[in-house]
Amino acid sequence: MTRARWAAWLRMLAGLGILVALVWHLGSQAFLDGLRRIDAATLLAALAIGVLTTVFSAWRWCLVARGLGLRLPLGRAVADYYRALFLNAALPGGVLGDVHRAVDHGRTSGNLGRGVRAVALERTAGQVVLLVTGAAVLLVRPSPVLAPVARFLASPAVALAVAVAGLLVVAVAVRLRRRGASRGERALRTVVAEARQGLLARGVWPGVALSSVAVLAGYLGMFVLAARVAGVTAPTAELVPLVVLALLAMALPLNVGGWGPREGVAAWAFGAAGLGAAQGLTTAVIYGVLAFVASLPGAAVLLGPALWRAAPLPAEQPAAAAAVPRPADGHPRTGGTGMVRQRGAEVPSAVGGGASYQAPTHRER
């Protein structure tokens, strides 16, 4: 088994471990309550919010791809984004759908590398907007969760993790320099140049920023809807910092189809805010279900072509028999057999090559 597969299995096991720990400490009732509270109106609202976020996400992808010189129509981008969302929600890891759309667009556009980097830049733009907005919300809006977050960031464990990450970056830089400075410099210059073209160009960054804000607003609205369905009556302004933390946790690659860190952080944040850890877990469970429902159009995009090819072709309808016209004198006309019917008997006719013959009438006899 390769290192990539080992890493994927470890990430999935970490997400499962978080869910098991939540069930162990809070019980399964929070999960069941979340499922029972969802009704048809809530599902329709989730589908509507999903259309908003998916269209704006696809538009952001189009802007980045065109900035890199790749052709990507908006209609195809929306369909591919829906398919990616469904695969992210249905498969472990939460990123396989994005990998699929990146590779598929790269191959069809004739530049696999740029297609992959376009998706990476598009997702990076969304995460940057989320981080900036989240930091602004947590600094401006007073919340009981700020004190635990500050203590966590100032803890020795976080300082040690930052130091280890810094050492790894330095080690990688030194290794690249030993293997060839020109190669590493060329790769870095390529990344910086494409980031400028795909994100920071004059005709690109306003649309990328606007679409990212719209997508984030949709995610926040979906989470607030889930909280209301879960029975949370706290003001929306009080819920936003908690929701931001849960959304930031979704960026961690330690999940099973998006489940894991989101539920853990939501339970902790709601508990720290005095709303109850079980209430936070129920809210996160409802959000997970609504997010999956919002991605279901992607299943139609994924399975539609296969179902269309498997559908039986309609049966060929036989052509209607041509009506035999009758002349004005009332005598029948022959068909293609060279026979006419007269007084119950078929006799040859001159039409069609038969001998010319006509039965005698009563007067001729």
C-alpha positions, 0 to 999 in steps of 0.5 A: 500500500502506497503512502497516499493510501495510508494517509487517506486511511488514517484521515478516514480513521481520524474522522471516524474516531471523532464521531465515535468519541462524540457518541460515547460522550453525548450518546446517539440521541443527538444524531437521532434527534437531528434526523427526526426534526428534518421535514420537507420544507427544510429539505426544499430550503436546503436545495434552494441554498444549494443552487445559490452556493453551487452556481456562485462556486461554479462561476468562481471556477470559471473566472479562475480557469479563464484567467489561466487561459482555459475554456470553461462554460458556466453551464458545464461548470455548474454540472461538474461542480454538482457532481463533485459536491455529490462525490465529496459527500458520498465518498470518504475524504471529502475531496475526491469529487474535486480531484475528479473535476480537476482531472476531467477538466484538465484532460478535456481542455488539453492541459492537465496541469493547469486544470488541476491548478485551476481547481486548487486556486479556486478552492484556495480562494474560498478558504482564504475568504472563509479565514479572513471573514472568520477572523474578523467575526471572532475579533469583532463579535464578542463570544464566550468561545474566544477565550478557549480559542485564545488559550488553545492558540497560545498552548505549548502544543500549538507552538510545538506544531508550528515549530515542527511545520516551520522546520519541515518547510525549511527542510524541504526548501534545503532539499530542493535547493540541493537537488537543483535550485533552478527546478525549485525556483521555476516551480515557485515562479510558475505557482506565483505567476498562475496565482496572479493570473487566476486570482489577482488579475484585474478582471478576475479578483472582483468576481472571485471575491464576490462569488466567495462571499456569496458562497460563504453567506450560503453556508452560514445560512444553511448552518443557521437553518440547521440550528433553528431546526434543531431548536436553538433559539439564540440570536443569529449574531450569537450563532455566527461565531460558532458557525464560523468555527464549525465551517473552519473545522470542515477544512481539516482533511480528517473527515468521512464525507465531511463528517467528523471535525465539524461535529466535534467543533460544533459540540465544543463551541455550543457547549462553550457558549452555554447552548449545550454540546448536544445541541451543537452536535444535533445542529451539525448533524442536521447541517450534514444531512442538508448539505448532502441533500443539496448535493443530490442533483450531482447524482443525476449529473453522474448517473444521467449519461449511463441511464440515457445510454441504457434506456431502450430505443423506441420501437419503429412504427410501421408505415400506414398503408396507403389508401387506394383511391377510387376514380370518378367512374367508380371502377376500382383501381389495381394495386401492385399485384396486377389483379382486380376484384370483381363480383368476388373473383380476382382477374388479371389486369393490364396494370403491373404487366398482366394480360388485359382481360375483363369479364363479360357483362350481362348484356354482352352474354 
